[in-house]
């Protein structure tokens, strides 16, 4: 308990300076004709600031859920697809040169907070990559057993010198004994616990696997029906959650995890039917729309003014059109404007 009280204090102390840093970086990014090294340094600082901000957001949510002050957002989540995306991201980030396979049972569903669960799975698979010997084969296995979704990563473990050791076995998804636990590690473990899951020893005792309560295997969707995909890229967490819930009730498939990587990267990776973006700050909105259109994205893009007004410049309707958005809406009007925009495009 003392550990989490300490983390709560850290989170509170860091929120204000991180907000100031983010605002300062936005101002620096507006500097005309910056040198390449300045642009690169600014981009690195912005990425790290976003990473820290997302960790603090997760920390606040986990603390509130542990203390009963908030219920986690739980939706029916396609865990098979989440695991596939997390595995591909882990291999890209590991730079280990692994020869990899994946055996993922289709249609596995869990009730989970999409954002927190994705980050937790990212962290667990990162641990597996660190436990495996570089350059060796690694196999992801996602299956159902006894009403649980089980996640295992098989491979050759590494010794203290980083060399292959022993024979292929389930790798350890837990924090290694003696290794320092990072904030991301602590959050991942507690997110799993809050969702009723656990990390258990494998049958041979050599490694550990993840188990989560399973909603049972869902039937494949009808071939003629497809839920439109929406990327909700609103900056304010409360606005993002409210919009996601509204869209899900209307039958849309909401793409989560926008804080894990830049919005443009997510957009070009998933090619959603619709992007719901913040109209504030205006410079960031213009950059997103312009970059997406230049990259060839042809889906519907809509800029939404935040529910709570602040001093930052907000993109107006005319500015949104000039930047490449299909529509603009005030917060109270966005559901109807979204419907009208989609009907206009389909017509």
C-alpha positions as CSV (number, residue, x, y, z in Angstrom):
1,X,0.0,0.0,0.0
2,X,2.9,2.4,0.8
3,X,4.3,1.7,-2.6
4,X,1.1,2.8,-4.3
5,X,0.7,5.8,-2.1
6,X,4.2,6.9,-3.1
7,X,3.3,6.3,-6.8
8,X,0.2,8.5,-6.4
9,X,2.4,11.3,-5.1
10,X,4.8,10.9,-8.0
11,X,1.9,11.0,-10.5
12,X,0.5,14.2,-8.9
13,X,3.8,15.9,-8.8
14,X,4.6,15.1,-12.5
15,X,1.3,16.1,-14.0
16,X,1.9,19.9,-13.9
17,X,5.5,19.9,-15.3
18,X,4.5,17.4,-18.0
19,X,1.6,19.7,-19.1
20,X,4.0,22.6,-19.3
21,X,6.5,20.6,-21.3
22,X,3.9,19.5,-23.8
23,X,2.7,23.1,-24.2
24,X,6.3,24.3,-24.7
25,X,7.0,21.7,-27.3
26,X,3.9,22.7,-29.3
27,X,5.2,26.3,-29.3
28,X,8.7,25.2,-30.4
29,X,7.2,23.1,-33.2
30,X,5.7,26.3,-34.6
31,X,9.1,27.9,-35.1
32,X,9.5,28.7,-38.8
33,X,12.3,27.0,-40.7
34,X,13.9,24.9,-37.9
35,X,17.1,23.1,-38.5
36,X,16.8,19.3,-39.0
37,X,18.6,18.6,-35.7
38,X,16.1,20.9,-33.9
39,X,13.1,19.2,-35.5
40,X,14.5,15.7,-34.6
41,X,15.2,16.7,-31.0
42,X,11.8,18.2,-30.6
43,X,10.2,15.1,-32.0
44,X,12.1,12.9,-29.6
45,X,11.1,15.1,-26.6
46,X,7.5,15.0,-27.8
47,X,7.4,11.2,-28.0
48,X,8.9,10.8,-24.5
49,X,6.5,13.4,-23.1
50,X,3.6,11.5,-24.6
51,X,4.9,8.2,-23.2
52,X,5.2,9.7,-19.7
53,X,1.8,11.3,-19.9
54,X,0.2,7.9,-20.9
55,X,2.0,6.2,-18.0
56,X,0.6,8.8,-15.6
57,X,-2.9,8.4,-17.1
58,X,-2.7,4.7,-16.6
59,X,-1.4,5.1,-13.1
60,X,-4.3,7.4,-12.1
61,X,-6.8,4.9,-13.6
62,X,-5.3,1.9,-11.9
63,X,-5.1,3.7,-8.5
64,X,-8.7,4.8,-8.8
65,X,-9.9,1.3,-9.7
66,X,-7.9,-0.3,-6.9
67,X,-9.4,2.2,-4.4
68,X,-13.0,1.7,-5.7
69,X,-13.2,5.4,-6.9
70,X,-13.7,4.3,-10.5
71,X,-14.8,1.3,-12.5
72,X,-12.6,0.3,-15.4
73,X,-14.2,0.7,-18.8
74,X,-15.0,-2.9,-19.8
75,X,-16.1,-3.8,-23.3
76,X,-16.2,-7.0,-25.3
77,X,-12.7,-7.1,-26.7
78,X,-11.4,-9.2,-29.6
79,X,-8.4,-10.6,-27.7
80,X,-7.2,-12.6,-30.7
81,X,-6.7,-9.5,-32.7
82,X,-5.2,-7.6,-29.8
83,X,-2.7,-10.3,-29.2
84,X,-1.7,-10.4,-32.9
85,X,-1.1,-6.7,-33.0
86,X,0.8,-6.6,-29.7
87,X,3.0,-9.5,-30.9
88,X,3.9,-7.8,-34.2
89,X,4.7,-4.6,-32.3
90,X,6.8,-6.4,-29.7
91,X,8.9,-8.0,-32.5
92,X,9.5,-4.7,-34.2
93,X,10.5,-3.0,-31.0
94,X,12.8,-5.9,-29.8
95,X,15.3,-5.7,-32.6
96,X,16.3,-9.3,-31.7
97,X,16.3,-10.8,-35.2
98,X,13.9,-13.5,-34.0
99,X,12.4,-16.2,-36.3
100,X,8.8,-16.1,-35.1
101,X,5.5,-17.9,-35.5
102,X,2.1,-17.3,-34.0
103,X,-0.7,-19.7,-33.2
104,X,-3.7,-17.6,-32.2
105,X,-7.1,-19.2,-31.7
106,X,-9.6,-17.0,-33.6
107,X,-12.6,-15.2,-32.1
108,X,-11.4,-15.1,-28.4
109,X,-13.3,-12.5,-26.4
110,X,-12.6,-11.0,-23.0
111,X,-14.3,-8.2,-21.1
112,X,-11.6,-5.5,-20.6
113,X,-10.5,-1.9,-20.8
114,X,-9.1,-1.8,-24.4
115,X,-6.4,0.8,-23.7
116,X,-5.1,-0.6,-20.4
117,X,-5.3,-4.2,-21.6
118,X,-3.3,-3.5,-24.8
119,X,-0.6,-1.8,-22.8
120,X,-0.4,-4.6,-20.3
121,X,-0.1,-7.2,-23.1
122,X,2.6,-5.1,-24.8
123,X,4.6,-5.1,-21.6
124,X,4.2,-8.9,-21.0
125,X,5.3,-9.7,-24.5
126,X,8.2,-7.3,-24.1
127,X,9.3,-9.3,-21.1
128,X,9.2,-12.5,-23.1
129,X,11.4,-11.0,-25.8
130,X,13.9,-10.0,-23.1
131,X,13.8,-13.5,-21.6
132,X,14.5,-15.2,-25.0
133,X,17.9,-15.6,-26.6
134,X,18.3,-13.2,-29.5
135,X,18.2,-14.6,-33.0
136,X,16.4,-17.7,-31.9
137,X,12.9,-18.9,-32.8
138,X,10.0,-17.6,-30.7
139,X,6.4,-18.9,-30.9
140,X,3.3,-17.1,-29.5
141,X,0.5,-19.4,-28.5
142,X,-2.9,-18.0,-27.6
143,X,-5.5,-20.6,-26.7
144,X,-8.5,-21.4,-24.4
145,X,-8.3,-23.9,-21.6
146,X,-10.8,-24.4,-18.8
147,X,-12.6,-21.2,-19.5
148,X,-9.5,-19.1,-19.7
149,X,-7.6,-17.4,-22.5
150,X,-4.0,-18.4,-22.1
151,X,-1.0,-16.6,-23.6
152,X,2.4,-18.3,-23.8
153,X,5.6,-17.5,-25.6
154,X,7.9,-20.5,-26.3
155,X,11.6,-20.1,-27.1
156,X,15.1,-20.7,-26.0
157,X,15.8,-18.8,-22.7
158,X,19.0,-16.7,-22.4
159,X,21.6,-16.9,-19.7
160,X,23.1,-14.0,-17.8
161,X,25.5,-13.3,-20.8
162,X,22.6,-13.2,-23.3
163,X,23.4,-16.6,-24.8
164,X,20.9,-19.5,-25.5
165,X,20.5,-21.7,-22.5
166,X,18.8,-25.1,-22.2
167,X,16.0,-26.2,-24.5
168,X,12.9,-24.5,-25.9
169,X,10.3,-24.0,-23.3
170,X,7.6,-21.4,-22.2
171,X,9.4,-18.1,-21.5
172,X,8.8,-16.1,-18.4
173,X,6.1,-13.4,-18.7
174,X,6.7,-12.3,-15.2
175,X,9.3,-9.8,-14.0
176,X,12.6,-11.7,-13.7
177,X,13.8,-12.3,-10.1
178,X,16.4,-9.6,-9.2
179,X,15.4,-7.4,-12.2
180,X,14.2,-3.9,-11.3
181,X,10.4,-3.5,-11.8
182,X,9.5,-0.4,-13.8
183,X,6.3,1.6,-13.5
184,X,5.1,-0.1,-16.7
185,X,5.8,-3.5,-15.1
186,X,3.8,-2.6,-12.0
187,X,0.9,-1.2,-14.0
188,X,0.8,-4.3,-16.3
189,X,0.6,-6.7,-13.4
190,X,-2.1,-4.7,-11.6
191,X,-4.1,-4.3,-14.8
192,X,-4.1,-8.1,-15.3
193,X,-5.3,-8.6,-11.6
194,X,-8.0,-5.9,-12.0
195,X,-9.4,-7.9,-14.9
196,X,-9.5,-11.2,-13.0
197,X,-6.4,-12.6,-14.6
198,X,-3.1,-14.0,-13.3
199,X,0.4,-15.1,-14.3
200,X,0.8,-18.8,-13.5
201,X,3.7,-21.3,-13.7
202,X,3.7,-23.4,-16.9
203,X,3.3,-27.2,-16.7
204,X,7.0,-27.8,-16.8
205,X,7.7,-25.1,-14.3
206,X,10.2,-23.4,-16.6
207,X,8.3,-20.3,-17.5
208,X,5.0,-18.5,-16.7
209,X,1.9,-17.8,-18.9
210,X,-0.9,-15.3,-18.7
211,X,-4.5,-16.4,-18.0
212,X,-7.6,-14.2,-18.4
213,X,-11.3,-15.1,-18.0
214,X,-12.7,-15.9,-21.4
215,X,-16.1,-14.9,-22.7
216,X,-16.2,-18.0,-24.8
217,X,-15.4,-18.2,-28.5
218,X,-17.5,-15.7,-30.5
219,X,-19.0,-16.8,-33.8
220,X,-17.5,-15.3,-36.9
221,X,-19.3,-12.2,-38.1
222,X,-21.6,-12.5,-41.1
223,X,-19.7,-12.1,-44.3
224,X,-22.0,-9.4,-45.6
225,X,-21.9,-7.3,-42.5
226,X,-18.9,-5.2,-41.4
227,X,-18.8,-2.8,-38.5
228,X,-17.3,0.5,-39.5
229,X,-14.0,1.2,-37.8
230,X,-13.5,4.5,-36.0
231,X,-10.2,5.8,-34.7
232,X,-11.0,8.1,-31.7
233,X,-8.1,10.5,-31.4
234,X,-9.4,13.0,-29.0
235,X,-6.8,14.5,-26.6
236,X,-9.0,14.7,-23.5
237,X,-9.4,11.3,-21.8
238,X,-13.0,12.0,-20.7
239,X,-14.0,13.1,-24.1
240,X,-12.3,10.1,-25.7
241,X,-14.1,7.7,-23.3
242,X,-17.5,9.3,-23.8
243,X,-17.1,9.3,-27.6
244,X,-16.0,5.7,-27.6
245,X,-19.0,4.6,-25.6
246,X,-21.4,6.5,-27.9
247,X,-19.9,5.0,-31.0
248,X,-20.0,1.5,-29.7
249,X,-23.7,1.8,-28.8
250,X,-24.2,2.9,-32.4
251,X,-22.5,-0.3,-33.7
252,X,-19.1,1.1,-34.6
253,X,-15.9,-0.7,-34.0
254,X,-13.8,1.7,-31.9
255,X,-10.0,1.5,-32.3
256,X,-8.2,2.1,-29.0
257,X,-4.6,2.6,-27.9
258,X,-4.0,6.0,-29.4
259,X,-1.5,6.9,-26.7
260,X,0.7,4.0,-27.6
261,X,2.0,5.6,-30.8
262,X,1.3,8.8,-32.8
263,X,-2.2,9.1,-34.2
264,X,-1.0,9.3,-37.8
265,X,0.8,6.0,-37.4
266,X,-2.3,4.3,-36.0
267,X,-4.4,5.8,-38.8
268,X,-2.1,4.5,-41.6
269,X,-1.8,1.1,-39.9
270,X,-5.5,0.4,-39.4
271,X,-7.0,2.6,-42.2
272,X,-10.3,3.2,-40.3
273,X,-13.5,4.3,-42.0
274,X,-13.6,7.4,-39.8
275,X,-11.2,9.5,-37.7
276,X,-12.5,11.6,-34.9
277,X,-9.8,14.1,-34.1
278,X,-9.4,17.0,-31.6
279,X,-9.8,20.5,-33.1
280,X,-7.6,21.7,-30.3
281,X,-4.7,22.6,-30.5
282,X,-5.3,23.8,-34.0
283,X,-1.8,23.3,-35.2
284,X,-1.8,19.6,-34.3
285,X,-5.2,19.1,-36.0
286,X,-4.0,20.8,-39.2
287,X,-0.8,18.7,-39.2
288,X,-2.8,15.4,-38.7
289,X,-5.2,16.1,-41.5
290,X,-2.6,17.4,-44.0
291,X,-0.2,14.5,-43.3
292,X,-3.0,11.9,-43.6
293,X,-4.3,13.2,-46.9
294,X,-0.7,13.5,-48.3
295,X,-0.2,9.8,-47.3
296,X,-3.2,8.8,-49.3
297,X,-5.8,8.3,-46.6
298,X,-9.3,8.6,-48.2
299,X,-11.5,7.9,-45.2
300,X,-13.8,10.4,-43.4
301,X,-12.0,12.8,-41.0
302,X,-13.9,14.9,-38.5
303,X,-12.6,17.6,-36.2
304,X,-14.4,18.0,-32.8
305,X,-14.1,20.9,-30.5
306,X,-13.5,19.8,-26.9
307,X,-16.2,19.8,-24.3
308,X,-14.2,22.1,-22.0
309,X,-12.8,25.3,-23.5
310,X,-9.2,26.3,-22.8
311,X,-6.8,29.0,-24.0
312,X,-5.3,27.0,-26.9
313,X,-6.3,27.9,-30.4
314,X,-9.2,25.7,-31.7
315,X,-9.7,24.9,-35.3
316,X,-13.0,26.3,-36.6
317,X,-15.2,24.9,-39.3
318,X,-13.6,26.8,-42.1
319,X,-10.1,26.0,-41.0
320,X,-11.0,22.3,-40.7
321,X,-12.2,22.2,-44.3
322,X,-9.0,23.9,-45.5
323,X,-6.9,21.5,-43.6
324,X,-8.6,18.5,-45.2
325,X,-11.3,17.5,-42.7
326,X,-14.6,16.4,-44.1
327,X,-16.6,17.9,-41.2
328,X,-16.3,20.0,-38.0
329,X,-18.5,19.9,-34.9
330,X,-18.9,21.4,-31.5
331,X,-18.8,18.7,-28.8
332,X,-22.6,18.7,-28.2
333,X,-23.3,18.3,-31.9
334,X,-20.7,15.7,-33.1
335,X,-22.9,12.6,-33.2
336,X,-25.4,14.1,-35.6
337,X,-22.7,15.9,-37.7
338,X,-20.9,12.5,-37.9
339,X,-24.0,10.8,-39.2
340,X,-24.6,13.6,-41.8
341,X,-21.0,13.5,-43.0
342,X,-21.0,9.7,-43.5
343,X,-24.4,9.9,-45.3
344,X,-23.0,12.6,-47.5
345,X,-19.9,10.6,-48.5
346,X,-21.9,7.4,-49.2
347,X,-24.5,9.4,-51.2
